[in-house]
Amino acid sequence: MTERVTNADIAATLARLDERMTHLVAVVGEKPGEGLRGDVAMLVGIKNKGWGLVVGLLLLAGGVGAALKAVFADLLK
């Protein structure tokens, strides 16, 4: 037994796909300097300038600092 697909079902599915694509474009970025595309371009620029180790250490230190802040905030509650 086969199910019948109506035009309304197709339209609803296309609307959901359109919404997901719009969200994906917003996250990835429509132009080269926006969204994830901009973040990747910035990181590649940092790597090409030789600042990768320094920035990596700063990111690591920031992550450790945020974790310590969370631990102390939990202890003080």
PDB file with SEQRES, HELIX, SHEET and CRYST1 records, atoms N, CA, C and O in Angstrom:
SEQRES   1 A   77  MET THR GLU ARG VAL THR ASN ALA ASP ILE ALA ALA THR          
SEQRES   2 A   77  LEU ALA ARG LEU ASP GLU ARG MET THR HIS LEU VAL ALA          
SEQRES   3 A   77  VAL VAL GLY GLU LYS PRO GLY GLU GLY LEU ARG GLY ASP          
SEQRES   4 A   77  VAL ALA MET LEU VAL GLY ILE LYS ASN LYS GLY TRP GLY          
SEQRES   5 A   77  LEU VAL VAL GLY LEU LEU LEU LEU ALA GLY GLY VAL GLY          
SEQRES   6 A   77  ALA ALA LEU LYS ALA VAL PHE ALA ASP LEU LEU LYS              
HELIX    1 AA1 ASN A    7  VAL A   28  1                                  22    
HELIX    2 AA2 GLY A   35  ASN A   48  1                                  14    
HELIX    3 AA3 GLY A   52  LEU A   75  1                                  24    
CRYST1    1.000    1.000    1.000  90.00  90.00  90.00 P 1           1          
ATOM      1  N   MET A   1       0.834  -1.168   0.000  1.00  0.00           N  
ATOM      2  CA  MET A   1       0.000   0.000   0.000  1.00  0.00           C  
ATOM      3  C   MET A   1       0.890   1.246   0.000  1.00  0.00           C  
ATOM      4  O   MET A   1       1.795   1.353   0.827  1.00  0.00           O  
ATOM      5  N   THR A   2       0.653   2.159  -0.886  1.00  0.00           N  
ATOM      6  CA  THR A   2       1.460   3.372  -0.988  1.00  0.00           C  
ATOM      7  C   THR A   2       0.697   4.552  -0.404  1.00  0.00           C  
ATOM      8  O   THR A   2      -0.529   4.630  -0.483  1.00  0.00           O  
ATOM      9  N   GLU A   3       1.444   5.446   0.173  1.00  0.00           N  
ATOM     10  CA  GLU A   3       0.841   6.658   0.724  1.00  0.00           C  
ATOM     11  C   GLU A   3       0.748   7.716  -0.364  1.00  0.00           C  
ATOM     12  O   GLU A   3       1.604   7.804  -1.245  1.00  0.00           O  
ATOM     13  N   ARG A   4      -0.277   8.494  -0.288  1.00  0.00           N  
ATOM     14  CA  ARG A   4      -0.433   9.591  -1.239  1.00  0.00           C  
ATOM     15  C   ARG A   4       0.220  10.838  -0.649  1.00  0.00           C  
ATOM     16  O   ARG A   4       0.037  11.156   0.526  1.00  0.00           O  
ATOM     17  N   VAL A   5       0.956  11.510  -1.456  1.00  0.00           N  
ATOM     18  CA  VAL A   5       1.602  12.755  -1.049  1.00  0.00           C  
ATOM     19  C   VAL A   5       0.841  13.894  -1.719  1.00  0.00           C  
ATOM     20  O   VAL A   5       0.673  13.928  -2.938  1.00  0.00           O  
ATOM     21  N   THR A   6       0.394  14.815  -0.892  1.00  0.00           N  
ATOM     22  CA  THR A   6      -0.365  15.939  -1.425  1.00  0.00           C  
ATOM     23  C   THR A   6       0.561  17.119  -1.675  1.00  0.00           C  
ATOM     24  O   THR A   6       1.701  17.146  -1.210  1.00  0.00           O  
ATOM     25  N   ASN A   7       0.062  18.064  -2.396  1.00  0.00           N  
ATOM     26  CA  ASN A   7       0.830  19.293  -2.636  1.00  0.00           C  
ATOM     27  C   ASN A   7       1.105  20.028  -1.335  1.00  0.00           C  
ATOM     28  O   ASN A   7       2.143  20.674  -1.194  1.00  0.00           O  
ATOM     29  N   ALA A   8       0.191  19.938  -0.389  1.00  0.00           N  
ATOM     30  CA  ALA A   8       0.388  20.585   0.914  1.00  0.00           C  
ATOM     31  C   ALA A   8       1.561  19.948   1.658  1.00  0.00           C  
ATOM     32  O   ALA A   8       2.340  20.652   2.300  1.00  0.00           O  
ATOM     33  N   ASP A   9       1.694  18.624   1.577  1.00  0.00           N  
ATOM     34  CA  ASP A   9       2.831  17.944   2.211  1.00  0.00           C  
ATOM     35  C   ASP A   9       4.145  18.403   1.597  1.00  0.00           C  
ATOM     36  O   ASP A   9       5.115  18.666   2.307  1.00  0.00           O  
ATOM     37  N   ILE A  10       4.168  18.495   0.284  1.00  0.00           N  
ATOM     38  CA  ILE A  10       5.376  18.944  -0.422  1.00  0.00           C  
ATOM     39  C   ILE A  10       5.699  20.387  -0.050  1.00  0.00           C  
ATOM     40  O   ILE A  10       6.859  20.719   0.191  1.00  0.00           O  
ATOM     41  N   ALA A  11       4.691  21.240  -0.002  1.00  0.00           N  
ATOM     42  CA  ALA A  11       4.910  22.648   0.345  1.00  0.00           C  
ATOM     43  C   ALA A  11       5.431  22.782   1.770  1.00  0.00           C  
ATOM     44  O   ALA A  11       6.317  23.597   2.025  1.00  0.00           O  
ATOM     45  N   ALA A  12       4.894  21.991   2.707  1.00  0.00           N  
ATOM     46  CA  ALA A  12       5.357  22.049   4.095  1.00  0.00           C  
ATOM     47  C   ALA A  12       6.809  21.599   4.204  1.00  0.00           C  
ATOM     48  O   ALA A  12       7.596  22.202   4.934  1.00  0.00           O  
ATOM     49  N   THR A  13       7.162  20.551   3.484  1.00  0.00           N  
ATOM     50  CA  THR A  13       8.540  20.063   3.508  1.00  0.00           C  
ATOM     51  C   THR A  13       9.490  21.089   2.900  1.00  0.00           C  
ATOM     52  O   THR A  13      10.581  21.316   3.422  1.00  0.00           O  
ATOM     53  N   LEU A  14       9.080  21.705   1.805  1.00  0.00           N  
ATOM     54  CA  LEU A  14       9.920  22.740   1.187  1.00  0.00           C  
ATOM     55  C   LEU A  14      10.081  23.944   2.107  1.00  0.00           C  
ATOM     56  O   LEU A  14      11.153  24.548   2.144  1.00  0.00           O  
ATOM     57  N   ALA A  15       9.049  24.301   2.842  1.00  0.00           N  
ATOM     58  CA  ALA A  15       9.144  25.423   3.784  1.00  0.00           C  
ATOM     59  C   ALA A  15      10.140  25.107   4.898  1.00  0.00           C  
ATOM     60  O   ALA A  15      10.914  25.974   5.303  1.00  0.00           O  
ATOM     61  N   ARG A  16      10.121  23.865   5.396  1.00  0.00           N  
ATOM     62  CA  ARG A  16      11.078  23.479   6.442  1.00  0.00           C  
ATOM     63  C   ARG A  16      12.508  23.509   5.893  1.00  0.00           C  
ATOM     64  O   ARG A  16      13.428  23.969   6.569  1.00  0.00           O  
ATOM     65  N   LEU A  17      12.685  23.016   4.665  1.00  0.00           N  
ATOM     66  CA  LEU A  17      14.015  23.049   4.050  1.00  0.00           C  
ATOM     67  C   LEU A  17      14.504  24.477   3.847  1.00  0.00           C  
ATOM     68  O   LEU A  17      15.677  24.779   4.068  1.00  0.00           O  
ATOM     69  N   ASP A  18      13.599  25.348   3.427  1.00  0.00           N  
ATOM     70  CA  ASP A  18      13.968  26.757   3.235  1.00  0.00           C  
ATOM     71  C   ASP A  18      14.387  27.390   4.550  1.00  0.00           C  
ATOM     72  O   ASP A  18      15.350  28.156   4.592  1.00  0.00           O  
ATOM     73  N   GLU A  19      13.674  27.078   5.621  1.00  0.00           N  
ATOM     74  CA  GLU A  19      14.020  27.619   6.942  1.00  0.00           C  
ATOM     75  C   GLU A  19      15.386  27.122   7.387  1.00  0.00           C  
ATOM     76  O   GLU A  19      16.186  27.892   7.918  1.00  0.00           O  
ATOM     77  N   ARG A  20      15.657  25.843   7.175  1.00  0.00           N  
ATOM     78  CA  ARG A  20      16.957  25.281   7.563  1.00  0.00           C  
ATOM     79  C   ARG A  20      18.086  25.886   6.736  1.00  0.00           C  
ATOM     80  O   ARG A  20      19.157  26.176   7.270  1.00  0.00           O  
ATOM     81  N   MET A  21      17.862  26.076   5.456  1.00  0.00           N  
ATOM     82  CA  MET A  21      18.893  26.666   4.601  1.00  0.00           C  
ATOM     83  C   MET A  21      19.168  28.115   5.003  1.00  0.00           C  
ATOM     84  O   MET A  21      20.318  28.554   5.006  1.00  0.00           O  
ATOM     85  N   THR A  22      18.112  28.854   5.342  1.00  0.00           N  
ATOM     86  CA  THR A  22      18.290  30.232   5.790  1.00  0.00           C  
ATOM     87  C   THR A  22      19.124  30.269   7.064  1.00  0.00           C  
ATOM     88  O   THR A  22      20.007  31.115   7.203  1.00  0.00           O  
ATOM     89  N   HIS A  23      18.850  29.362   7.992  1.00  0.00           N  
ATOM     90  CA  HIS A  23      19.619  29.285   9.233  1.00  0.00           C  
ATOM     91  C   HIS A  23      21.078  28.910   8.939  1.00  0.00           C  
ATOM     92  O   HIS A  23      21.998  29.482   9.523  1.00  0.00           O  
ATOM     93  N   LEU A  24      21.280  27.962   8.046  1.00  0.00           N  
ATOM     94  CA  LEU A  24      22.634  27.539   7.691  1.00  0.00           C  
ATOM     95  C   LEU A  24      23.432  28.681   7.070  1.00  0.00           C  
ATOM     96  O   LEU A  24      24.604  28.872   7.395  1.00  0.00           O  
ATOM     97  N   VAL A  25      22.802  29.438   6.180  1.00  0.00           N  
ATOM     98  CA  VAL A  25      23.480  30.579   5.561  1.00  0.00           C  
ATOM     99  C   VAL A  25      23.816  31.626   6.616  1.00  0.00           C  
ATOM    100  O   VAL A  25      24.865  32.265   6.540  1.00  0.00           O  
ATOM    101  N   ALA A  26      22.936  31.809   7.598  1.00  0.00           N  
ATOM    102  CA  ALA A  26      23.210  32.779   8.664  1.00  0.00           C  
ATOM    103  C   ALA A  26      24.406  32.346   9.505  1.00  0.00           C  
ATOM    104  O   ALA A  26      25.204  33.186   9.920  1.00  0.00           O  
ATOM    105  N   VAL A  27      24.540  31.055   9.759  1.00  0.00           N  
ATOM    106  CA  VAL A  27      25.653  30.559  10.567  1.00  0.00           C  
ATOM    107  C   VAL A  27      26.952  30.595   9.779  1.00  0.00           C  
ATOM    108  O   VAL A  27      27.971  31.069  10.281  1.00  0.00           O  
ATOM    109  N   VAL A  28      26.923  30.100   8.558  1.00  0.00           N  
ATOM    110  CA  VAL A  28      28.143  30.011   7.748  1.00  0.00           C  
ATOM    111  C   VAL A  28      28.566  31.391   7.265  1.00  0.00           C  
ATOM    112  O   VAL A  28      29.760  31.691   7.223  1.00  0.00           O  
ATOM    113  N   GLY A  29      27.618  32.223   6.905  1.00  0.00           N  
ATOM    114  CA  GLY A  29      27.917  33.560   6.414  1.00  0.00           C  
ATOM    115  C   GLY A  29      27.707  33.655   4.923  1.00  0.00           C  
ATOM    116  O   GLY A  29      28.107  32.771   4.164  1.00  0.00           O  
ATOM    117  N   GLU A  30      27.081  34.726   4.515  1.00  0.00           N  
ATOM    118  CA  GLU A  30      26.791  34.911   3.096  1.00  0.00           C  
ATOM    119  C   GLU A  30      27.981  35.519   2.361  1.00  0.00           C  
ATOM    120  O   GLU A  30      28.216  35.222   1.189  1.00  0.00           O  
ATOM    121  N   LYS A  31      28.724  36.368   3.055  1.00  0.00           N  
ATOM    122  CA  LYS A  31      29.896  37.020   2.461  1.00  0.00           C  
ATOM    123  C   LYS A  31      31.158  36.444   3.097  1.00  0.00           C  
ATOM    124  O   LYS A  31      31.082  35.847   4.170  1.00  0.00           O  
ATOM    125  N   PRO A  32      32.311  36.608   2.463  1.00  0.00           N  
ATOM    126  CA  PRO A  32      33.543  36.005   2.991  1.00  0.00           C  
ATOM    127  C   PRO A  32      33.923  36.445   4.411  1.00  0.00           C  
ATOM    128  O   PRO A  32      34.587  35.687   5.119  1.00  0.00           O  
ATOM    129  N   GLY A  33      33.531  37.618   4.838  1.00  0.00           N  
ATOM    130  CA  GLY A  33      33.933  38.085   6.165  1.00  0.00           C  
ATOM    131  C   GLY A  33      32.899  37.855   7.247  1.00  0.00           C  
ATOM    132  O   GLY A  33      33.067  38.349   8.362  1.00  0.00           O  
ATOM    133  N   GLU A  34      31.836  37.121   6.956  1.00  0.00           N  
ATOM    134  CA  GLU A  34      30.757  36.931   7.917  1.00  0.00           C  
ATOM    135  C   GLU A  34      30.736  35.502   8.457  1.00  0.00           C  
ATOM    136  O   GLU A  34      31.209  34.577   7.797  1.00  0.00           O  
ATOM    137  N   GLY A  35      30.195  35.332   9.641  1.00  0.00           N  
ATOM    138  CA  GLY A  35      29.946  34.016  10.219  1.00  0.00           C  
ATOM    139  C   GLY A  35      31.191  33.157  10.309  1.00  0.00           C  
ATOM    140  O   GLY A  35      32.290  33.653  10.558  1.00  0.00           O  
ATOM    141  N   LEU A  36      31.007  31.873  10.105  1.00  0.00           N  
ATOM    142  CA  LEU A  36      32.124  30.932  10.191  1.00  0.00           C  
ATOM    143  C   LEU A  36      33.173  31.184   9.124  1.00  0.00           C  
ATOM    144  O   LEU A  36      34.360  30.941   9.340  1.00  0.00           O  
ATOM    145  N   ARG A  37      32.730  31.675   7.968  1.00  0.00           N  
ATOM    146  CA  ARG A  37      33.702  31.974   6.911  1.00  0.00           C  
ATOM    147  C   ARG A  37      34.672  33.049   7.382  1.00  0.00           C  
ATOM    148  O   ARG A  37      35.870  32.963   7.113  1.00  0.00           O  
ATOM    149  N   GLY A  38      34.171  34.049   8.074  1.00  0.00           N  
ATOM    150  CA  GLY A  38      35.031  35.108   8.606  1.00  0.00           C  
ATOM    151  C   GLY A  38      35.951  34.595   9.699  1.00  0.00           C  
ATOM    152  O   GLY A  38      37.118  34.980   9.769  1.00  0.00           O  
ATOM    153  N   ASP A  39      35.415  33.712  10.566  1.00  0.00           N  
ATOM    154  CA  ASP A  39      36.240  33.141  11.631  1.00  0.00           C  
ATOM    155  C   ASP A  39      37.380  32.307  11.064  1.00  0.00           C  
ATOM    156  O   ASP A  39      38.515  32.388  11.535  1.00  0.00           O  
ATOM    157  N   VAL A  40      37.076  31.511  10.058  1.00  0.00           N  
ATOM    158  CA  VAL A  40      38.119  30.686   9.435  1.00  0.00           C  
ATOM    159  C   VAL A  40      39.159  31.571   8.754  1.00  0.00           C  
ATOM    160  O   VAL A  40      40.358  31.313   8.857  1.00  0.00           O  
ATOM    161  N   ALA A  41      38.710  32.598   8.069  1.00  0.00           N  
ATOM    162  CA  ALA A  41      39.656  33.511   7.414  1.00  0.00           C  
ATOM    163  C   ALA A  41      40.565  34.184   8.442  1.00  0.00           C  
ATOM    164  O   ALA A  41      41.760  34.354   8.199  1.00  0.00           O  
ATOM    165  N   MET A  42      39.998  34.567   9.596  1.00  0.00           N  
ATOM    166  CA  MET A  42      40.801  35.186  10.648  1.00  0.00           C  
ATOM    167  C   MET A  42      41.833  34.194  11.189  1.00  0.00           C  
ATOM    168  O   MET A  42      42.995  34.551  11.380  1.00  0.00           O  
ATOM    169  N   LEU A  43      41.412  32.950  11.438  1.00  0.00           N  
ATOM    170  CA  LEU A  43      42.336  31.955  11.969  1.00  0.00           C  
ATOM    171  C   LEU A  43      43.432  31.607  10.968  1.00  0.00           C  
ATOM    172  O   LEU A  43      44.580  31.401  11.362  1.00  0.00           O  
ATOM    173  N   VAL A  44      43.103  31.539   9.696  1.00  0.00           N  
ATOM    174  CA  VAL A  44      44.119  31.277   8.669  1.00  0.00           C  
ATOM    175  C   VAL A  44      45.100  32.446   8.610  1.00  0.00           C  
ATOM    176  O   VAL A  44      46.304  32.241   8.451  1.00  0.00           O  
ATOM    177  N   GLY A  45      44.589  33.669   8.738  1.00  0.00           N  
ATOM    178  CA  GLY A  45      45.467  34.831   8.761  1.00  0.00           C  
ATOM    179  C   GLY A  45      46.415  34.803   9.945  1.00  0.00           C  
ATOM    180  O   GLY A  45      47.590  35.145   9.811  1.00  0.00           O  
ATOM    181  N   ILE A  46      45.911  34.395  11.109  1.00  0.00           N  
ATOM    182  CA  ILE A  46      46.750  34.289  12.309  1.00  0.00           C  
ATOM    183  C   ILE A  46      47.825  33.226  12.088  1.00  0.00           C  
ATOM    184  O   ILE A  46      48.990  33.433  12.426  1.00  0.00           O  
ATOM    185  N   LYS A  47      47.426  32.090  11.521  1.00  0.00           N  
ATOM    186  CA  LYS A  47      48.382  31.008  11.265  1.00  0.00           C  
ATOM    187  C   LYS A  47      49.457  31.459  10.283  1.00  0.00           C  
ATOM    188  O   LYS A  47      50.642  31.191  10.484  1.00  0.00           O  
ATOM    189  N   ASN A  48      49.044  32.139   9.230  1.00  0.00           N  
ATOM    190  CA  ASN A  48      50.003  32.561   8.213  1.00  0.00           C  
ATOM    191  C   ASN A  48      50.972  33.612   8.719  1.00  0.00           C  
ATOM    192  O   ASN A  48      52.077  33.732   8.190  1.00  0.00           O  
ATOM    193  N   LYS A  49      50.586  34.371   9.724  1.00  0.00           N  
ATOM    194  CA  LYS A  49      51.479  35.386  10.281  1.00  0.00           C  
ATOM    195  C   LYS A  49      52.392  34.824  11.364  1.00  0.00           C  
ATOM    196  O   LYS A  49      53.230  35.545  11.906  1.00  0.00           O  
ATOM    197  N   GLY A  50      52.236  33.546  11.680  1.00  0.00           N  
ATOM    198  CA  GLY A  50      53.107  32.924  12.673  1.00  0.00           C  
ATOM    199  C   GLY A  50      52.655  33.138  14.101  1.00  0.00           C  
ATOM    200  O   GLY A  50      53.421  32.863  15.025  1.00  0.00           O  
ATOM    201  N   TRP A  51      51.462  33.611  14.316  1.00  0.00           N  
ATOM    202  CA  TRP A  51      50.959  33.875  15.655  1.00  0.00           C  
ATOM    203  C   TRP A  51      50.145  32.704  16.202  1.00  0.00           C  
ATOM    204  O   TRP A  51      49.511  32.840  17.248  1.00  0.00           O  
ATOM    205  N   GLY A  52      50.148  31.575  15.532  1.00  0.00           N  
ATOM    206  CA  GLY A  52      49.321  30.437  15.926  1.00  0.00           C  
ATOM    207  C   GLY A  52      49.582  29.951  17.333  1.00  0.00           C  
ATOM    208  O   GLY A  52      48.639  29.720  18.090  1.00  0.00           O  
ATOM    209  N   LEU A  53      50.855  29.789  17.705  1.00  0.00           N  
ATOM    210  CA  LEU A  53      51.201  29.298  19.047  1.00  0.00           C  
ATOM    211  C   LEU A  53      50.770  30.288  20.114  1.00  0.00           C  
ATOM    212  O   LEU A  53      50.208  29.893  21.135  1.00  0.00           O  
ATOM    213  N   VAL A  54      51.022  31.560  19.891  1.00  0.00           N  
ATOM    214  CA  VAL A  54      50.671  32.586  20.876  1.00  0.00           C  
ATOM    215  C   VAL A  54      49.160  32.641  21.071  1.00  0.00           C  
ATOM    216  O   VAL A  54      48.675  32.662  22.202  1.00  0.00           O  
ATOM    217  N   VAL A  55      48.421  32.664  19.970  1.00  0.00           N  
ATOM    218  CA  VAL A  55      46.960  32.719  20.068  1.00  0.00           C  
ATOM    219  C   VAL A  55      46.425  31.441  20.698  1.00  0.00           C  
ATOM    220  O   VAL A  55      45.496  31.491  21.504  1.00  0.00           O  
ATOM    221  N   GLY A  56      46.997  30.305  20.343  1.00  0.00           N  
ATOM    222  CA  GLY A  56      46.577  29.038  20.953  1.00  0.00           C  
ATOM    223  C   GLY A  56      46.775  29.039  22.449  1.00  0.00           C  
ATOM    224  O   GLY A  56      45.908  28.580  23.193  1.00  0.00           O  
ATOM    225  N   LEU A  57      47.913  29.552  22.902  1.00  0.00           N  
ATOM    226  CA  LEU A  57      48.166  29.634  24.344  1.00  0.00           C  
ATOM    227  C   LEU A  57      47.193  30.590  25.028  1.00  0.00           C  
ATOM    228  O   LEU A  57      46.731  30.322  26.137  1.00  0.00           O  
ATOM    229  N   LEU A  58      46.885  31.699  24.369  1.00  0.00           N  
ATOM    230  CA  LEU A  58      45.919  32.636  24.948  1.00  0.00           C  
ATOM    231  C   LEU A  58      44.528  32.019  25.036  1.00  0.00           C  
ATOM    232  O   LEU A  58      43.816  32.216  26.021  1.00  0.00           O  
ATOM    233  N   LEU A  59      44.143  31.271  24.005  1.00  0.00           N  
ATOM    234  CA  LEU A  59      42.843  30.592  24.050  1.00  0.00           C  
ATOM    235  C   LEU A  59      42.815  29.536  25.151  1.00  0.00           C  
ATOM    236  O   LEU A  59      41.811  29.397  25.849  1.00  0.00           O  
ATOM    237  N   LEU A  60      43.906  28.796  25.311  1.00  0.00           N  
ATOM    238  CA  LEU A  60      43.998  27.798  26.363  1.00  0.00           C  
ATOM    239  C   LEU A  60      43.919  28.458  27.735  1.00  0.00           C  
ATOM    240  O   LEU A  60      43.213  27.980  28.623  1.00  0.00           O  
ATOM    241  N   ALA A  61      44.646  29.557  27.903  1.00  0.00           N  
ATOM    242  CA  ALA A  61      44.612  30.267  29.177  1.00  0.00           C  
ATOM    243  C   ALA A  61      43.216  30.812  29.453  1.00  0.00           C  
ATOM    244  O   ALA A  61      42.756  30.780  30.595  1.00  0.00           O  
ATOM    245  N   GLY A  62      42.549  31.303  28.443  1.00  0.00           N  
ATOM    246  CA  GLY A  62      41.186  31.798  28.626  1.00  0.00           C  
ATOM    247  C   GLY A  62      40.236  30.681  29.005  1.00  0.00           C  
ATOM    248  O   GLY A  62      39.357  30.877  29.844  1.00  0.00           O  
ATOM    249  N   GLY A  63      40.394  29.518  28.406  1.00  0.00           N  
ATOM    250  CA  GLY A  63      39.554  28.372  28.753  1.00  0.00           C  
ATOM    251  C   GLY A  63      39.792  27.903  30.170  1.00  0.00           C  
ATOM    252  O   GLY A  63      38.844  27.576  30.884  1.00  0.00           O  
ATOM    253  N   VAL A  64      41.053  27.866  30.588  1.00  0.00           N  
ATOM    254  CA  VAL A  64      41.387  27.470  31.957  1.00  0.00           C  
ATOM    255  C   VAL A  64      40.836  28.497  32.940  1.00  0.00           C  
ATOM    256  O   VAL A  64      40.301  28.137  33.988  1.00  0.00           O  
ATOM    257  N   GLY A  65      40.969  29.767  32.599  1.00  0.00           N  
ATOM    258  CA  GLY A  65      40.431  30.818  33.473  1.00  0.00           C  
ATOM    259  C   GLY A  65      38.923  30.722  33.618  1.00  0.00           C  
ATOM    260  O   GLY A  65      38.391  30.899  34.715  1.00  0.00           O  
ATOM    261  N   ALA A  66      38.240  30.447  32.539  1.00  0.00           N  
ATOM    262  CA  ALA A  66      36.781  30.313  32.607  1.00  0.00           C  
ATOM    263  C   ALA A  66      36.386  29.103  33.439  1.00  0.00           C  
ATOM    264  O   ALA A  66      35.413  29.157  34.192  1.00  0.00           O  
ATOM    265  N   ALA A  67      37.133  28.014  33.309  1.00  0.00           N  
ATOM    266  CA  ALA A  67      36.834  26.814  34.106  1.00  0.00           C  
ATOM    267  C   ALA A  67      37.064  27.080  35.589  1.00  0.00           C  
ATOM    268  O   ALA A  67      36.256  26.680  36.427  1.00  0.00           O  
ATOM    269  N   LEU A  68      38.174  27.761  35.915  1.00  0.00           N  
ATOM    270  CA  LEU A  68      38.439  28.088  37.316  1.00  0.00           C  
ATOM    271  C   LEU A  68      37.377  29.027  37.878  1.00  0.00           C  
ATOM    272  O   LEU A  68      36.961  28.875  39.027  1.00  0.00           O  
ATOM    273  N   LYS A  69      36.946  29.974  37.094  1.00  0.00           N  
ATOM    274  CA  LYS A  69      35.902  30.901  37.532  1.00  0.00           C  
ATOM    275  C   LYS A  69      34.618  30.130  37.842  1.00  0.00           C  
ATOM    276  O   LYS A  69      33.951  30.415  38.836  1.00  0.00           O  
ATOM    277  N   ALA A  70      34.272  29.164  37.003  1.00  0.00           N  
ATOM    278  CA  ALA A  70      33.066  28.375  37.219  1.00  0.00           C  
ATOM    279  C   ALA A  70      33.179  27.544  38.492  1.00  0.00           C  
ATOM    280  O   ALA A  70      32.212  27.425  39.245  1.00  0.00           O  
ATOM    281  N   VAL A  71      34.368  26.965  38.737  1.00  0.00           N  
ATOM    282  CA  VAL A  71      34.572  26.150  39.938  1.00  0.00           C  
ATOM    283  C   VAL A  71      34.434  27.029  41.191  1.00  0.00           C  
ATOM    284  O   VAL A  71      33.758  26.644  42.145  1.00  0.00           O  
ATOM    285  N   PHE A  72      35.067  28.197  41.190  1.00  0.00           N  
ATOM    286  CA  PHE A  72      34.980  29.085  42.351  1.00  0.00           C  
ATOM    287  C   PHE A  72      33.573  29.611  42.547  1.00  0.00           C  
ATOM    288  O   PHE A  72      33.130  29.775  43.684  1.00  0.00           O  
ATOM    289  N   ALA A  73      32.874  29.874  41.480  1.00  0.00           N  
ATOM    290  CA  ALA A  73      31.489  30.352  41.602  1.00  0.00           C  
ATOM    291  C   ALA A  73      30.611  29.272  42.221  1.00  0.00           C  
ATOM    292  O   ALA A  73      29.730  29.577  43.024  1.00  0.00           O  
ATOM    293  N   ASP A  74      30.844  28.002  41.854  1.00  0.00           N  
ATOM    294  CA  ASP A  74      30.088  26.900  42.453  1.00  0.00           C  
ATOM    295  C   ASP A  74      30.427  26.711  43.925  1.00  0.00           C  
ATOM    296  O   ASP A  74      29.552  26.382  44.727  1.00  0.00           O  
ATOM    297  N   LEU A  75      31.698  26.917  44.286  1.00  0.00           N  
ATOM    298  CA  LEU A  75      32.111  26.763  45.679  1.00  0.00           C  
ATOM    299  C   LEU A  75      31.511  27.856  46.565  1.00  0.00           C  
ATOM    300  O   LEU A  75      31.219  27.610  47.735  1.00  0.00           O  
ATOM    301  N   LEU A  76      31.329  29.037  46.028  1.00  0.00           N  
ATOM    302  CA  LEU A  76      30.831  30.167  46.825  1.00  0.00           C  
ATOM    303  C   LEU A  76      29.317  30.182  46.962  1.00  0.00           C  
ATOM    304  O   LEU A  76      28.774  30.999  47.705  1.00  0.00           O  
ATOM    305  N   LYS A  77      28.634  29.298  46.262  1.00  0.00           N  
ATOM    306  CA  LYS A  77      27.166  29.277  46.348  1.00  0.00           C  
ATOM    307  C   LYS A  77      26.689  28.671  47.631  1.00  0.00           C  
ATOM    308  O   LYS A  77      25.483  28.579  47.859  1.00  0.00           O  
TER     309      LYS A  77                                                      
END                                                                             
